[in-house]
Amino acid sequence: MMKSTPFGAPQEDREFSLIQGDLNATKDKLVLEFDVSDANGRIAVSTGASFNLWNPDAGLPYAYSSPSVLRPYLSDKFHRAIRTSRSAYHGMISSPGQLQMDKARIAYRGIARATDTRTAIVCLIPPGRVIVDPAHLIVTRRGGPIDEAFLLGVMSSIPFDWVARRWVELHLTFGILNRLPIPWQANDSSLGNRLRTVAGRAAAVDERFSDWASEVDVPIGSVKSKDERANLVAELDALVSLLYGFTEDQVEHIFTTFHRGWAYESRLNAVLKHYHAWRVKA
């Protein structure tokens, strides 16, 4: 796995950076409203518990904020950040009136333990939503939705989570994530193309993601049942395993050593079925 490119290594056509959310739970508290019983036209502010793998609405928002307050506040923050050399936004530009929150973005939970059911929990967040720490955001400095779909697929897989668990104790820190391997070397292969389609379909859960899905060339809301989603997730694990170059024995090792006591057999069998089919095609 470590023969693949580290997450934090910039490449010619794509580059991703990390930020601790749009807002800081302490420093930016003045723009937050903590009555979360009803949106009432306000902007949802999500934290890690607000989303889960493939589900941007897994939990309640952390808070809400008035658009008339939050949008100018975030605009000021962004324009200060683009002038700061150490910022993930340094040198970036945006269209007048447009904010980073106006497009779909990848978020992940910063609080994570190797003993949890899953450690790397990432999700595509819909436009119009803001993230507060300890959830973090992946900033696309170069590239676009096609690259985001590939990255989302890799980071949502059991193989990627397995290697993350080798390093994580309590937090998936920027330092750890920047060193974790992403198999970009196979991005343009038939396996990479299929991974983007699978991840794109799983992520584009409804019409909120229509612009992003159009760029990835996938339909929105196309996954209709739990069984269909489970089959796509198993195929994703198989594709990522092949992208990393795993043998069948190594795939089995990943699953048997992933989490002590977990019932992995049925999922492993489904993954191996896709693994064998795609190994022949690739």
ZAMARGU-4260 file (C-alpha; in steps of 0.2 Angstrom, whole numbers, plus 5000, padded with zeros to 4 digits):
<rodrens>
0) 5000/5000/5000 | 5014/5012/5004 | 5020/5011/4986 | 5005/5022/4982 | 5005/5041/4983
5) 5003/5049/5000 | 4987/5059/5002 | 4996/5076/5005 | 5008/5075/4990 | 5003/5087/4977
10) 5002/5081/4959 | 5001/5089/4942 | 4983/5088/4940 | 4976/5087/4957 | 4980/5093/4975
15) 4970/5092/4991 | 4973/5101/5007 | 4965/5100/5025 | 4956/5112/5036 | 4948/5111/5053
20) 4930/5115/5046 | 4923/5131/5040 | 4921/5136/5058 | 4929/5134/5075 | 4917/5128/5089
25) 4925/5141/5101 | 4931/5155/5091 | 4916/5157/5080 | 4903/5153/5093 | 4895/5171/5091
30) 4888/5166/5074 | 4880/5150/5080 | 4862/5147/5085 | 4860/5131/5095 | 4841/5128/5094
35) 4842/5114/5081 | 4823/5108/5082 | 4819/5117/5066 | 4830/5125/5052 | 4818/5140/5050
40) 4827/5146/5035 | 4844/5145/5043 | 4860/5137/5037 | 4864/5120/5045 | 4881/5118/5053
45) 4887/5100/5054 | 4900/5091/5065 | 4906/5073/5065 | 4890/5066/5073 | 4880/5074/5059
50) 4886/5063/5045 | 4891/5045/5042 | 4898/5035/5028 | 4887/5038/5012 | 4874/5048/5023
55) 4876/5067/5025 | 4860/5067/5036 | 4865/5054/5049 | 4862/5065/5064 | 4856/5082/5069
60) 4866/5098/5065 | 4877/5104/5078 | 4869/5121/5076 | 4862/5133/5064 | 4866/5151/5058
65) 4857/5165/5049 | 4862/5167/5031 | 4863/5186/5033 | 4876/5183/5047 | 4885/5168/5041
70) 4888/5171/5023 | 4898/5188/5025 | 4907/5181/5040 | 4913/5166/5030 | 4917/5177/5015
75) 4928/5188/5026 | 4937/5172/5033 | 4940/5166/5015 | 4947/5182/5009 | 4959/5183/5024
80) 4964/5164/5021 | 4968/5166/5003 | 4981/5179/5008 | 4989/5168/5021 | 5003/5157/5015
85) 5000/5142/5027 | 4981/5142/5023 | 4973/5128/5013 | 4964/5142/5003 | 4980/5151/4999
90) 4980/5159/4982 | 4963/5152/4977 | 4949/5162/4969 | 4930/5161/4969 | 4916/5169/4959
95) 4908/5185/4966 | 4895/5180/4979 | 4900/5162/4979 | 4907/5153/4994 | 4916/5136/4997
100) 4900/5131/5006 | 4890/5133/4989 | 4897/5117/4982 | 4897/5099/4987 | 4913/5095/4998
105) 4921/5080/5007 | 4921/5080/5026 | 4928/5068/5038 | 4927/5065/5057 | 4942/5071/5066
110) 4939/5061/5082 | 4942/5043/5077 | 4949/5027/5086 | 4956/5011/5080 | 4944/5001/5091
115) 4929/5009/5083 | 4918/5000/5071 | 4925/5012/5058 | 4940/5024/5059 | 4940/5034/5043
120) 4922/5041/5042 | 4921/5052/5026 | 4905/5059/5017 | 4901/5070/5003 | 4892/5085/5011
125) 4879/5094/5001 | 4880/5112/4995 | 4873/5125/5008 | 4880/5116/5023 | 4894/5122/5034
130) 4906/5111/5044 | 4912/5115/5062 | 4927/5106/5070 | 4930/5092/5076 | 4924/5088/5059
135) 4936/5092/5045 | 4935/5097/5027 | 4946/5091/5012 | 4949/5106/5001 | 4951/5103/4982
140) 4964/5115/4977 | 4967/5107/4960 | 4955/5095/4951 | 4936/5093/4953 | 4922/5081/4956
145) 4929/5067/4946 | 4945/5067/4957 | 4934/5069/4973 | 4924/5054/4968 | 4939/5043/4966
150) 4946/5050/4983 | 4929/5047/4992 | 4929/5029/4985 | 4946/5025/4992 | 4944/5033/5009
155) 4927/5025/5012 | 4934/5008/5009 | 4939/4994/5021 | 4957/4993/5014 | 4960/5012/5017
160) 4952/5011/5034 | 4963/4996/5038 | 4979/5006/5035 | 4972/5021/5045 | 4969/5010/5060
165) 4988/5006/5060 | 4991/5024/5065 | 4976/5032/5073 | 4974/5032/5092 | 4961/5045/5096
170) 4961/5057/5081 | 4963/5056/5062 | 4975/5070/5062 | 4981/5080/5047 | 4998/5073/5050
175) 4992/5055/5049 | 4980/5058/5034 | 4993/5067/5024 | 5004/5051/5025 | 4991/5038/5021
180) 4992/5030/5003 | 4980/5034/4989 | 4983/5024/4973 | 4982/5038/4961 | 4994/5029/4949
185) 4979/5018/4944 | 4966/5033/4943 | 4964/5032/4924 | 4962/5013/4923 | 4946/5004/4920
190) 4946/5000/4939 | 4948/5019/4943 | 4934/5023/4931 | 4922/5011/4939 | 4927/5016/4957
195) 4922/5034/4952 | 4905/5028/4946 | 4902/5017/4961 | 4907/5031/4974 | 4898/5044/4964
200) 4882/5034/4964 | 4883/5030/4982 | 4887/5048/4987 | 4874/5057/4976 | 4859/5053/4987
205) 4847/5066/4981 | 4845/5082/4970 | 4856/5092/4982 | 4871/5084/4973 | 4864/5086/4955
210) 4879/5098/4950 | 4892/5087/4957 | 4884/5071/4950 | 4883/5079/4933 | 4902/5082/4933
215) 4905/5064/4938 | 4892/5058/4926 | 4882/5048/4938 | 4863/5048/4941 | 4856/5056/4958
220) 4846/5045/4970 | 4850/5029/4960 | 4853/5018/4975 | 4836/5012/4980 | 4838/4999/4993
225) 4850/4993/5007 | 4854/4978/4997 | 4859/4988/4982 | 4870/4999/4993 | 4878/4984/5001
230) 4883/4977/4984 | 4890/4993/4978 | 4900/4995/4994 | 4907/4977/4992 | 4912/4981/4974
235) 4920/4997/4980 | 4931/4987/4993 | 4936/4975/4979 | 4940/4989/4967 | 4951/4998/4980
240) 4960/4981/4984 | 4964/4979/4966 | 4970/4997/4964 | 4982/4994/4979 | 4988/4978/4970
245) 4982/4966/4983 | 4982/4947/4981 | 4967/4937/4986 | 4976/4932/5002 | 4980/4950/5006
250) 4961/4954/5004 | 4957/4940/5016 | 4970/4947/5028 | 4963/4964/5028 | 4946/4958/5033
255) 4951/4945/5046 | 4962/4958/5055 | 4952/4973/5053 | 4941/4973/5069 | 4942/4960/5083
260) 4927/4950/5084 | 4917/4957/5069 | 4907/4946/5058 | 4916/4949/5042 | 4912/4933/5032
265) 4897/4938/5022 | 4905/4955/5017 | 4922/4947/5013 | 4913/4934/5001 | 4904/4948/4992
270) 4920/4958/4990 | 4929/4942/4984 | 4915/4939/4971 | 4918/4957/4964 | 4937/4955/4966
275) 4937/4939/4955 | 4926/4947/4942 | 4936/4963/4940 | 4953/4955/4941 | 4948/4946/4925
280) 4942/4962/4917 | 4957/4972/4922
</rodrens>
